[in-house]
Amino acid sequence: MRNPLRLVLGAAATALLVATPHAQTATAVQSRTRIHVETLASDKFEGRLTGSPGEKLAADYIIGELKRMGAKPLPGMTDFRMPFTFTAGSKDGGTTLTLTRTGASPQIFSGAATVQALSFSDSAETSGSIVFAGYGLVVPETQNFGYDSYAGLDVKDKIVIVLRYFPEDADQNTRAILARYADLRYKAQAARQRGAKGMLVITGPRSPNAGAVVPMSFDTAIAGSGLVAASLSGDAFAPIMAASGKSLEAVQKEFDSGNPHVAGFAIPGITVALKATVIRQQQTGNNVVAYLPATEVRLKPDATLDKPWVAVGAHYDHLGRGTTGGSLAGTDEANQIHHGADDNASGSATVLAIGEAFSTQPRKRNLLLAFWSGEELGLLGSNAFVSKPPFALDTLAAYLNFDMVGRVADNKLTVQATGTSAMWPKLLEQANIVAGFDLVLQEDPYQPTDVGSFNTASVACLTFFTGAHQEYHKPGDTADKINYEDLVRVGELASGVVRRLMDSAEAPQFTKVEQKTDTGGRAGLRLFTGTIPDYASEVKGLLLGGVIGGGPAELAGLAKGDVIVEIAGQSITNIYDYTYALELLKIGQPAKVVYMRGGERKETTLTPAARK
């Protein structure tokens, strides 16, 4: 909807006292907000990657500002930091390959340049005979493109060898299809589903990085893939290929045509024993949380205010130098600091501004000031908070989230999750009288930001957003591109909402928003299951952090805490398997889901819908 015009002169001044409860001038607020953004997005903080020294510096800065305004650690806590652990990546702890040929002494290969575990491998040992499966590609039938590297091959209880990448000489359309399924995790899943015990990856002589092992990539998965998997150098693979009596270059050239009828083959007279040692590196990230205690006496001495907490929050982490996934930087920007001025120094500065505004004002409720880390890795910090809250979440009246609020264009401000309470539209309209934004209200709370954690916990919430831009997740998201005047206006609008929440005797009543879906089969629609994965817990399978109201998962009887272990006949060991398994599903066609609930194995049928 469009907003009322701003009031002028005396009326505007009166409204401003409601919307922005502090005595500072607009110039002073804008100046301090600029300092916050410029500091958090500075080179010194090196992109604020979760668990990094830059994250610590950012937390130190925020804590200093919280102390300055008089905020306190939460009740029962002595520190502003709330630590959580997460998987920060994997490293090889010493993988070995033992090669045994009939009539010959075993050969043992080791060393990172010769044999190296893949980041998603199980840390285990396996052995068996060998089958060469070409590029190890399987394209789901849903793509209407027939390609299965395992057609006619028996790989059960064997070690599969696959080429890295995808056919080099295929036509452009074929390459585009095959590239989607060339990720090594997908190849490992395909091998595992067909009974393979292990997988070895070779970079062929006709491919980029010919003969090189695959480097250990960043991987936040806590669990392995259910398969022992490693990469071999060209030299280590040479005796295996020699046993086949074939030339690797000639074999690869056949597969490079993209012809789906080029078949793989067994390599007789040779067995391998693969011992993969994967060390999953645990690190600690830190949320920063504080509060401004309620100051006003209740209406009656013995009365208790309905839900005595209001929370405002933003994630303060970003991508570091962009080496851990998520970066959209070009090759000329590799390893540069991703400053994250809009994403999300802008949101963090807004929370600080709101805190400072209320620090000198009467408060009928406690105001929680939260700064999350791990958002860029999958909402890790806010999930950790709602999983083990420091106070009962049913005492939290509302949560307001700020993520990328520094690039207002055409006076538009998007407010999402407005469907979580019937109270929100009216409150926003009232608070916007002075701010004067062209508000875009979106009911959907299922957003890829920390508001999702609170919606899952049944807390009425809002999230503020000024839109994406071409510097998103790139080093160019710098402080000089922030629209500071309008960033302050975002804080004024939000302060008006918080003020009304503080003064109201009643708290917003949470409404569970049902995801709007379309079960038609129109082109351009994406498959929708209504599951909300939990990225941070150590389980074998896909742990559900929640389900979307009215979505297929809820209709199938799935709920928060369930662990999906199989879908459409595909075993699921982690979020990656689940993502790939979705390729097998079709809109409107039921699929069997096997899941664990309270240690009991259960089955249900889920019918995917379509989402625009």
N, C-alpha and C positions, 0 to 999 in steps of 0.2 A: 504494500500500500504506500501511498505518498503521504508525507507528513504535513501537519499544519505549518504555516509560515512562522518564522520566528517572531516572537513578540518584541516590542521595542521599549526603550527608555525604562520607566519605572517598573513595568510588568516584567521585562526581561531581567532586571536586576533582582526582583523578588524571586522569580523562578530559579535564577542561578544559585541562590542560597539553598534551594532544595536539591538541585541537580549536582552541585559541587560544594560539599560541606567543608570548606576550608577558607582561610582568610588570605591565602597567597594570591598574588595577581596572576593573570593568565600568562604574562611574560615570564614570571618566575617559574611557574609550573612547566612551561614549554622548555625553558632553559635546563631545568633539572631532568626532564624527560630526555632531552637530547644527550645530556651527560650519561644517563643510564645506557642508552642505546649505543653511543659511541664507545663507551667502556666495554660493554659486553661483546660488541662486535669488533673489538680491536685485535690487531695482530697478536698482542700479548697473550690473549686467551685462546689462540690457535683453533678456533672453531668449536670449542666447548664439547668435544666428543665425550660421551658418557664414560666415566672411569679414568679420564685423562687428567694430567696436570692442569690443562685449560679449564676443565669442568670444576676442579678444586678452586682455581682462582676466581671463577665466576661465582661459585658458592660463597667464597670469602667476601666478595664484594657485596653480594645480596645480603648476607648476614650483617655486614657492617651497616648497611642502610636500614635494615630492620631494627637493629639496636638503636640507631640514631633516632628513629621515630618512636621508640619506646615499646616496640612489640616484644612479646615474651615467648619462650619455648612453650609448647603445648603442655597442658596439665600432665604431670607425671613424667615429664621429660626434662633433662638438664641441658640439652643441646638443640640447636636449630636443625641439625642434620638428621635425616631418617635414612639410614643405609639400606640397600638391597643388593643382592648378588645376582649376577647374570653371566651367561656364557659370552665371552668376548671374542671367541675365535678358537681355532684348533692349531696344533702343531704336531709334527711327526716326532715320536719318541724313539725312533729306531726301527723302521720296517725292514724286513728281510724276505727274500725270495729264494727258495731252494729248488733247483731244477734237476730232475732225475731222468736220464735217458737209459733205455735198455742197454745193458752191457757197458755202461760208462759210470765213472764216479760222479757223485752229486756235485753240482756247482752252486755256490752260495753268492747271492748278490745283495749288497747293502750300500748305504750311503745315499744322501738326499739327491745326488746327481744321477743316481742309477735306478733306485726304486724308492718311491715315496707314497705313503698312504694318501688317499683323497680325503678332504676335510670331513666328509659325511660318512666315512667308513666306520663300521663297527671296529672296536679295538679287540681283535680276536685272531685266531689262527684257523686256517682251513687248508684242505688239499684236495687234489683231484686231477682227472685228465682234462685235456684242453679242447675247446671248440672255438674256432675263429668265426665271429658273427658280423663281419663287415663293420659297418658304422654303428651297429647296435640300435638302430632306429625303429621305432614302432609309431605309426601315425594312427590315431584312433579312427574308427569307422565313421564317427560323426563328422569328420572332415571330408568325407567322400573322395578320399585319395588313398589308393591301396599301396601301402609300403610297410612291410614287416620283415625285418632282418632275421627273424627267428623262424620264418616259414620253412618247414621241412627239417629243422634242426632239433636234436634232442640234447638239451643242456642240463637236464635234471642231475643234481649232485656233481656238476662239473664246474670248471673254471672257464668263464667266458672271456675272450679277448675281443675288444672292440677298438676301432679307430676313433680318434678324437675328431671333433667338428662334424662336418656333413659333406656329401659328395661335391667335389671341387668343380666338376665339368657339367653338372646338370644345368638345364635351362633356368632362367631367372625365376619363373613361377614355381618350379619344383624346389629350387633352393629356398625360396621364401617359406614354403610349407615345411620342408624338412628342418630348417633352422629353428623353428618353434620347438622342436622335440629333440634338439641336439644337446641340451644341457645334460651334463654328466649325471646329475641326480635323476633325471628322467630315464637315462640309459640304465642306471643302476636299478631303478624300480622295475623296468621292463625285464631285466635279467632275473631279478629276484622273483617276480611273478611267475616266471617260467621254470623255477626250481633251481637256478644256478646257486652255487655256494660262494662264488667269488667272481670278481671282475677285474681284469687288467686292461689298462688304457694305453694305447700306443699312438704317438704322433707320427703319422706316416711321412715318407720321404717327399710326397707331393703336396704336403700341407704346410701352412705357416709354422714356424718353430720346429721344423722337421727334426725328429729324434730326441727332442727334449722332453723331460718329465713335466707333468702338469704341476704348477706351484700350488701350495696349500692356500686356499682362498679363505676370505673371511666367512665365518659361518656361525650364526648364533644358535643353531639347533643344539639342544642339550643331549638329545638322543641320536644314535647313529641311524643308518638307513636300513638296518637289518641285513646287511651284506658286507663282506670283507672286500674292500676295493682299494686298488693302488695303481700308480702310473709307472711304466717302465721306460727306460731310455732305449734308444735304437740299438745300442751295443748289447744291452742285456736281453733284448728280444731276438737278436740275431740267431742264437743257437736254437731257439724255439722255431723260428721260421725255417731254419735250415732243415729241421726234422720233417717239415711238411714237403720238402722238395720243390718249393715254389719260391718265386721272387716277390718280396713284399711290394716293390714298386709296381710290378705287373699286376699283382692282385689288387692293389689300391686303385690302379687305373681302371680296372673293370668296375669296381664299386663306384668310382667317381662319375661314371656315366649317368648315375641316378636311376638306372634300370632296376625296377623292383624285383626282377626275376634272377638277378645275379645272386647266387646262393653262397652261404657260408659253408664251412667244412670242419670236420674233426681233424686233429693233428695226432696221429697214433704214435705209440712208442715213447711217450714222454708224459711225465706228471710234474706238477708243481706243488709246493707247499708254501703258502703265503701267510706270513705273520705280520699283521698290521698293528702298529702301536700308535694310537691317536690320543693325544693329551688335550682335553677340552679345557681351555683356559678360563677360569672363573675370575671375574673382577667385581669390584664393588662400585656401584653408583650411589649418588646421594640426592634424595629429595631435600629441599629446604622448606621447612614449615614453621610458622609462627602464628601468634594470634594477638589481637587486641581485645582484652576482656570486656565484657559488658560493664557499663558504668552506672546505669540508671536503676533505681529501685523499682521493683515490679509494682504493678497497679495496687496490689494488696500484698502485705508482708508475707503471707503464706501462699501466694499464688506462684505458679510456675508458668513461664512463657512457653507456648507451643513451639517445639523445636528451636532451642536456644542458640543454634549455630548458623551462620551464613559463611559461605566460602567463595573466594575468588582465586583463580589459579591460572598458571601458564607454564609451559615447558621452557626451560632455559638451556637445554642441551641443543647441539646441532651436529654437524657431520665431520668435524675436525678438518682433515685435509682430503676428505672424500674417498678414502681408501677402503672403507668398510661397507660399501654398498649404499645405494640411494642417491649417489651423486649423478648429476646430469651435465657435469663439466665436459667440455670438448677435450680432444687430445692435447691441444695447446695449453690447457689449464690443469693438466694432470698434477696431482700432489700439491696444489695450491690451497691456501687456507680458505675454507668456506665460512665466510664471516657470519652469515645468519642474522643480519640486521633486522630484516622483517620476520624471519623464521628462526628464532622467535624472541630476539631481543626486544622487539616492539611490544609483544605481549607481556614480557617480564617487566618492562618499564611501566606499562599500564597498571599492573598489579601493585607495583611499588607506589605509583601515584595515588591509587585508590587507598592504599594503606596510610599514606601520609595525610591524605585528605580527612580520613576518619580518626586519625590519631589524636586530634584535638577536639573531637566532637562527642557529645553524649551518645551512648550506644546501649540499646536495649537488648541486643544479642551479641554474642561473641563473634568477632570477625576473623575467620581463618584466612591467612595469606599463604598460598602454596606455590612452590616453584618446583616443577617436576623435572626429573632427568629420565633418560631412556625412552623418551617419546619417539625419537627417530628410529629406535630399534624395535618398536612394537608396543608403545604405551606401557613400558615396563614399570616406570616409577609410579604412575597413578594406579596401575593395577595392583602393585605391591601395597599401596596405601589402602585401597578399598578392600583388599583381601585380609589385611590385618590392621584395621583402623584403630587409631589411638583413642577414639571415643565412638560411641554407638552411632552408626550412620543414620539410624532412624531419628536422631536428634538434630540432623542437618536439614535446615529449612530449604536450602537451595545452593547450587554450585554454578558460578559464572566463569566461563573459560575464555581465554584470549589467545588466539593463534593466528599470526600474520595479520596485524591490524594497523600496519604502518604505511600502507600504500593506497589510501583512499583515492578513488578516481571518480569523476563525475558526481561527487557528493553521495555515492552509494555505499551503504554499509549493510552487509548481510548478517542476519542474526539467525542462527540455526538452533534446532532442538526446541522450538517454541511450542511444539505439540506436547511437551512433557508436563505442562500445566495449563489449565484454562485461564489462569491469572496473567500469563505472560503478555499477550497482545495489548491489554489495557495498560499494564505497567510500562511497557516499552513506549506506547504512544504518549503517556504522561511525561515520562523522562525525556522524551525526544523534543518536547516543546522548545527548549532552549538550544539543544544541540543541532536540531534542524536537519538531520540526515534524510535522504531518500532511503528509507529502510526497505530491505528485501527480507521478508520473514519466511523462513523455511521450517516446517514442522519436524523434519527428519532429524532424530538425534544420533543416528547410526553413522557418525562421521569418523574419518581417520585421524582423530585427535583425542585428547584426554577426556573430552566430554563423554565419549563412549564408555569409559570406565564407570562414570557416575550414573549414567543412564542404566547400565547393567545392574547397578546397585540400587535401583529404584529411587533415585534422588532427582527431584525437579531441577532442570539445568538449562543453561543457555550457552552458546558459544558464538563469539564475535569474530568476524572475518572480513577483510577488505578485498579479497580476491587474489588469484594467482597472477604471476607476471613472468617475464622471460628470464629473470635472474633467479627464479626458484631453484634451490638446491645447486646453485653454482657459486663460484667464488665472488661473482659480481653483486651478490646481495649485500651491499655495503651501506654504512650509516648515512652517507651523503644522499642516498636515494629516498630516504624516509620523508614523508610529508608530516612534519612535526606539529604544525598547527592543527591539522585534522586528527592526528594521533591523540592530542590532548582532548579534542572534542569527543573521541571515542571513550576516553576515561570519564569525561563529564557525564555522558549518557549513562554509562555503566554505574557511576556513582549515584545517579538519580534512582536507578533501579535498586541498588543496595540500600539507599536511604529509606525507600518505601518498604523494603523487606525488614529493615531494622525497626521501623515504627509500627508495622502491622501486628496486631495481636494474633492473627492467624498466618500460618505458613502456607506456601503454595502446596496444593495437593497433587501428588505425582500421578500422571496419566501415562500408561504404557502405550506407546505409539506403535500401531501396526504398520509394517512396511507395505506400501502400495505396490502391488505387482500386477502383471498382466499375463494371463495364462495362454494368450494367443501365440502363434508361432511366427509373428512378423519378423522380417529381416531387420537386423540392427539391434535386436534385443539380446541382452546378456543373460546367461543362466544364473539363477538365484536360488540358494538353498536356505538362507536365513540363519546360518551358523555364525557365531562370534568366537573365533579361536582364542585360547589362552596361550600366549607365546612364551611365557616365562617358566612354566612348571615342568618338572622332570618326570615325564610319563612316556610310555611306549604306546603311541597312538596320537590322536588329536583330542586334547582336552578342551571341552567347550567352556569358555568363560561366560557364555550366555547364548540365548537364541533371540532372534528378532520377533517381536510381537506379530502374530498373524502370519508369520513366514512358514515355509514348508517344514523346517526343522521342528518348530513348535507344534504344528499340525500332526507331525509324525510321532509326537510324544517325547522328543528329545528335550533335555533341560540342562541348565548350568551344572557342571560337575561330571556330566557324562563323558566317557572317553570312546571316541569312534575308533574301531580297530579294523573295520572292513567296510567298503562301500562298492557296490556294483561288482562284487567278486574280487576287488583289488585290496590287498592287505595294506593297512595304514600304520606307519610307524612314527610319523611326525607331520608337521604342517606341510612340508614339501610334497610328500606322498599324496596328501589330501588334495592339494592344488592340482597335481597332475591327474588324479583320479576324476576330478570334475570334468575333464575332457571326455570322459566316457559317458557322461550323463546327457540326457536329452530333455528338453522342456516338455513337460506334460507326461513323461513316461516314468512310471514308478521304478525305484531302484531299492534293492535290499541294503539295509544298513545294520551292521553288527556293532554293538557298543557295550561297554562295561559300566555298570552302575552299582556302587557299593560292593564291588567284588563279584557281582553276578553278571554273567554274560547274557545279553538280551538281543533281540532282533526287532526291527521295525521296517516299515516301507516309507520311503521319502519320495515325494513327487516334486521335482524341481519346477519352479515357476520361471517367468521371464521378467527381467527388469530392464527398463529403457536405459 
